Amino acid sequence: MAAGDLGKRLRGLFKDVAWILRRARKPDRESYITIVKLSLLIVFILGAYSLIFSFLGYALTSRPSLLAVPYPENVIIIATVVILIVAALAYLLISTRGIGRGR
């Protein structure tokens, strides 16, 4: 890639960013609060998901196993946790469908 080509691409990128910043408008308070709530909810869900699976990974792989259960039961435990998380996310998706729509 030539230096001139890179310069043209960077100028085009900066031009696009400047256009977006000129066209963007500040959200109203209700939209902002909705975005903040959904963002916090997503962060909480991802954190809980990570915590659950890191704990299960530790519990199922440690030598003197914290969950001293044989192999098939391990799969059942993991499948149950995954199903519960999917069900909770589906409920969350259905219950928050109306958020952000005009009243």
C-alpha positions in Angstrom: 0.0 0.0 0.0 1.5 3.3 -1.0 1.8 6.2 1.4 -0.4 8.4 -0.8 -3.1 5.8 -0.9 -3.0 5.6 2.9 -3.2 9.4 3.2 -6.3 9.5 0.9 -8.0 6.8 3.0 -7.2 8.6 6.3 -8.5 11.9 4.9 -11.7 10.1 3.7 -12.1 8.6 7.1 -11.7 11.9 8.9 -14.1 13.5 6.4 -16.7 10.8 7.2 -16.2 11.2 11.0 -16.6 15.0 10.7 -19.8 14.6 8.7 -21.3 12.2 11.3 -20.4 14.5 14.1 -22.0 17.5 12.3 -25.2 15.5 11.6 -25.6 13.8 15.0 -28.1 15.2 17.5 -28.1 14.9 21.2 -30.7 12.4 22.4 -33.6 13.6 24.6 -33.6 12.6 28.3 -36.0 9.7 27.9 -34.0 8.1 25.1 -30.8 8.6 27.0 -32.2 6.9 30.2 -33.5 4.0 28.1 -30.1 3.5 26.5 -28.3 3.7 29.8 -30.8 1.1 31.4 -30.4 -1.3 28.5 -26.6 -0.9 28.5 -26.4 -1.6 32.2 -28.7 -4.6 31.8 -26.5 -6.0 29.1 -23.4 -5.5 31.2 -25.1 -7.2 34.1 -26.2 -10.2 32.0 -22.8 -10.7 30.5 -21.1 -10.4 33.9 -23.5 -13.0 35.4 -23.0 -15.3 32.4 -19.2 -15.0 32.8 -19.4 -15.6 36.5 -21.6 -18.6 36.3 -19.5 -20.3 33.6 -16.2 -19.5 35.2 -17.4 -21.0 38.5 -18.8 -24.1 36.7 -15.5 -24.4 34.8 -13.6 -24.3 38.1 -16.0 -26.6 39.9 -16.0 -29.2 37.1 -12.3 -29.3 36.3 -10.7 -29.1 39.8 -9.2 -32.4 40.9 -11.0 -32.9 44.2 -14.0 -31.7 42.4 -16.3 -29.3 44.1 -19.2 -30.9 42.3 -18.1 -34.5 42.8 -20.4 -35.9 40.1 -19.5 -38.3 37.2 -19.3 -37.2 33.6 -23.0 -37.5 32.4 -24.2 -35.4 35.3 -21.7 -32.7 34.5 -23.2 -32.4 31.0 -26.7 -32.3 32.5 -25.6 -29.5 34.9 -24.1 -27.4 32.2 -27.1 -28.0 29.9 -29.5 -26.9 32.6 -27.6 -23.7 33.3 -27.4 -22.9 29.6 -31.2 -23.5 29.2 -31.9 -21.3 32.2 -29.8 -18.5 30.8 -31.5 -18.8 27.4 -34.9 -18.8 29.0 -34.1 -15.7 31.0 -32.8 -13.9 28.0 -35.9 -14.9 26.0 -38.1 -13.5 28.8 -36.0 -10.3 28.9 -36.3 -9.9 25.1 -40.0 -10.4 25.2 -40.6 -8.1 28.2 -38.5 -5.3 26.8 -39.9 -5.3 23.2 -41.8 -2.0 23.8 -38.8 -0.1 25.2 -37.8 2.7 22.9 -41.1 2.8 20.9 -43.3 5.8 21.1 -46.1 5.6 23.6 
